[in-house]
């Protein structure tokens, strides 16, 4: 018995040590990356970075105001497209078609889209929108990001709605409320924190995408307030500036990377705070 106990304890200690080492390994590289992004990106962050257009190639100065606006615009449009569609799809899977064959197909497609490479989505939207309409546009970029966002929101909404106790639904139905009103006024209210967390995480994910935007919104060195024309984004600007021959471009790329990292980090922290409040 003692030998068996010692063997189990040794295996347990080895598993704990391997887990701790793996966690420490990931944390070290995470903080290493954050350290480099902060130290190399912070010097590029000033008022002109947020208010001025990019300077001509080879000229120092300027900013990335157009890319910041483009990123915000495309992300907002993608959220407006992907979030309602994802919540409605998740509602169908949870409330109306739990065991139907259609629901199984939707879940299967959602699981595939979650793991699909984003560049494939970009090529698909390029063939669907960019080529037929004759040019890159903010709308095409938003559609690509919305497709990436859709399965994440769908599966999150479904799982959060399933966590609402069936007794709550039955009590509302017993009072004579129609099914749609029970879903909107009772079930949604019980799952709102979890759904909000999923939406924030989906937004954080798509805000750092580059590959689909290279095929859809492309880039622009000037202000663009038309959704049907090429639009600059921070991620594509990082891609372009990082490969450029000018040191000022490299500095601007690090500044843009710091800005995106900060926004994504804040969104993730906010989502965790909401989820913790739900658990409490």
N, C-alpha and C positions, 0 to 999 in steps of 0.2 A: 504493500500500500504506500509506504514512504517513497519507494522508487517511482511508482506511478505518479504520485503527487509531485515529486520533484521534476519529473519529466514534463508534466503539464505546466508547472510553474515556469520552467525554462522556456517552453514554447510560447507561453503567454508573454514573458519578458522580451523574447526575441521579436514577437509581433509588435509589441508596444514600442520597442526601440526602432524597428523599421518604420513604423508609422510616424514616430516623432522625427526621425531623420528625414523622411519624405516631406513632412510639413515644413521643417526648418529649411530644407533645400529650396522649396518653392518660395518661402517667405524671403529668404536671402536674395534670390534673383528678382523678386518683386520689388523689394526696397532698392536694390541696385539699379533697376530700370527707372524707378521713381527718382532716385538721386541724380541720375544722368539727365533725365528730362527736366528736372527743376533747375539744376545748376547751369545747363546749357540753354534752357528756354527762357528763364527768368530775365536775363539781360535784354532779350528782344521785346519784352512786354513793356510798352509805354503808351501814352495817350494816342500817338499817331498810329500805333498798331491797330487800334480799334476805330479810327476815324478817317484814315487816308487810304487811297487806292495804291496798288503796287507800283513801285517805281519802275522806270524802263530798265531793261536788262543791262547789267553792268553799272548801274547807278545805285548808290546807297540811299537808304531812307525809305519812305513810304510805309504802307501798312497793308493789312488784309481785311479791310472793312467790307469789301464786296464779297469775299469768301465767307466771312462771318454771317452776313445777311443771307447769302445763298444757302448756307448750311441750315440756318434757322428756318428759312422759308420751306425748303424741301422736307425737313424733318416734320414741320407742322402739317404740311399737306399729307405726307405719308401717314402721320398719326391720325389725321382726320379720315383717311381712307381705311387704314388697317385696323384701327381700334374698334369702331362700330361693327365692322364686318366680323372681326374675331370674336367679339362679345356675343353677337347674334348667333354665330356658328356654335360657340360654346354653350349658349343657352339651349339651342336645339339638341345638342348632344346630351346635355344633362337633364333637361326637363321634358322633351317631347319624343326623342328618338333614341333613348338609351340603348335598347336592345335590337334596334332595327338594322337591316342590312345596309341601308344608306348611311347610318351613323358609323358602322364599322368601316365603310369605305372612306368616309370623311376623316376618321381617326387615322387610318392607314396613310392617307395622302398627307395629313398634317405631320405625322411622324417622319415621313420622307422629306418633306419640305424643311423641317427643322434642321436636318442634317445635310441638306443640299448645299453645295458650294455656292457662295454668293455670286461668283463670277458667272455661273450658269444662269442665275436669275437675270444678271445684267445682259447676257447674250440673248436670252429669251425676250426681254423687254425691248432690246435693240431691234430684233426681228419683228416684234409686234407693233411697236410705236414709232421708233426712230426712223427706220427705213421707209415705212409707208407714208409718214408725214414729212419726210424730207429733211430732217435735221434733229440735232440734239436739243433737249429742252429740260426745264425744271420739272415739268409734268412727268416726263419719262423717268427721271431720277426718283421722283416721289413714288411713282407706281412700283418701281423696282424695290425700294425700301419697304413699301407697304406689303409687298408679297413676302419679303423676309420676315416682317413683323407679324403677319397674319397667323401662321401656325403657332407661334409662341403665345399670342394672346388667346387663341382658340383653346389650346390645351390648358392654359392657366385658368381661364374662365370656367371651363368644364369642371376641373378639379375643385376649384373654390366653391362652385355652386353645389357640387355633390357633398361638400362638408356641411351644408345646412341640413339640420335634422329633418327627416321626413315628417315627424310629428308636427313641426311648424307648418308645413304645407297642408297637412291633413286638418289641422285646427282652422286654418284660414278657409279651406274649401268647405268645411263643415258649417261655417257661418254664411255660406252662400256666395262667396266671392268667386268670380270666374277665374279660370286657370291663368289667363294672361295677367290679370290684376294681382293674383297671388305671386306670380313670378316677379313682376315689376316692383310691387310695394313691400313684399315680404322677403322673398328669396334674395333679390339683389341687395336689399339692405343688410342681410346677414353675411353676404359675401363681398361687400364693397371694398373692404380693406385688402383682402387677398387679390381681388381683381385689379385694384389700383397698383399693388405691388408688381403684378405681372406686366401691366402696361408700362410702368416706369422702367422695368428691366428690359422690355422689348425696345423702348425708345433709346435706352443707353446702348443697346447692342447695335442698332442701325445707325446711330450717330457717328460711329467709328468706321463705317463701311467705306471702302475705296473702290474695289473692283467693279461693282455694278454701276457706280457713277461714271467711271471711265467710258462706259458704253452707252450712257443715257444722257446725263446732263453735261458731261465733258468739262469744259472750263471756260473762263472769260476773265479778261484783265480789267474790265470796266464794270460800272454799275449796270445792273440789269433788273428791271422791274416788270419784265414780260415773262410770263411762265412758259411761253412757247419758244424761247431762245436759249442757247447755251448759258449755263449759270455756274459760277465759281463756287466751290465748296472747300472747306478746310482740308479734308482728307486728300482730295485730288491735288490741291496746292502743295501739301506736304510731299506727295509723290513726285510732283514736277520739280519743286525747289530742291529736294534732297539729291536729285540726280544732276542738278545744274552745276555750272563751273564757278559760280560766284559765292564768296564767303557770306555775303549779306543774305543771299537766298537760303543758305544753310541755317543761318541764325533765325530767319523768319520761319523756316520749317520747324525748328526746335520750339519756337514760340507757339506756333499753331499746335504742335504736339502737346505742349504743356496745357494749352487752353482746352483741348479736347479731353485730355486725361483728367483735368480738374472737374470738368462738367460731368463726365461719366462717373467719376468717383463720388461726386456730390449726389448724383441721381441714385447711385447704388446705396449710399448711406441713408438717404431719405427713404428708399424702399425698405431697407432693413428696419428703420425706426418705425415705419408704418406696420410692418409685419410683427415687430415686437409688441407694439401697442395692441395688436389683434390678439396675440398670445396672452398678454396680460389680462 
